[in-house]
């Protein structure tokens, strides 16, 4: 027997072995997504506390042309932040099963949506600049935290071959 025959047999045995499939663990992914939503909502609440209590700056809600104070602003922002965290998890899950290099696409989509959320208060209202900038900063911090947490969750919830 030649050395080439031995290598051929070994290669055919390796080809016959089942390879572990790369995939996503949906339970782990969505558990991380729920945790991301909770953290995003808490970041929103802490950000509003810092703005309104320490800095005395009202928050400009996305759907309202006037600044909101107190509990209405906290509820609005916390709910939207949690929804954004869950939506980002859904987007990541969709991209994981549908496209090559899913996290590259996720980074671009989530980054551009975060930029849109941060820039919109600066250009869509005539409120004082302090209110607009404070709102933009909160939106930016929430978006960046969601991107970071979902990316980490995806890394943990996938097994690559």
Buried (B, 14 or more C-beta within 10 A) or exposed (E): EEEEEEEEEEEEEEEEEEEEEEEBEEEBBBBBBBBBBBBBBBBBBEBBEBBBEEEEBBBBBEEEEEBBEEEEBBBBBBEBBBEBBBBBBBBBBEBBEEEEEBBEBBBEBBEEBBEEBBEBBBEEBEBEEEBBBBBBBBBBBBBBBBBEBBBEBBEEBBEEE
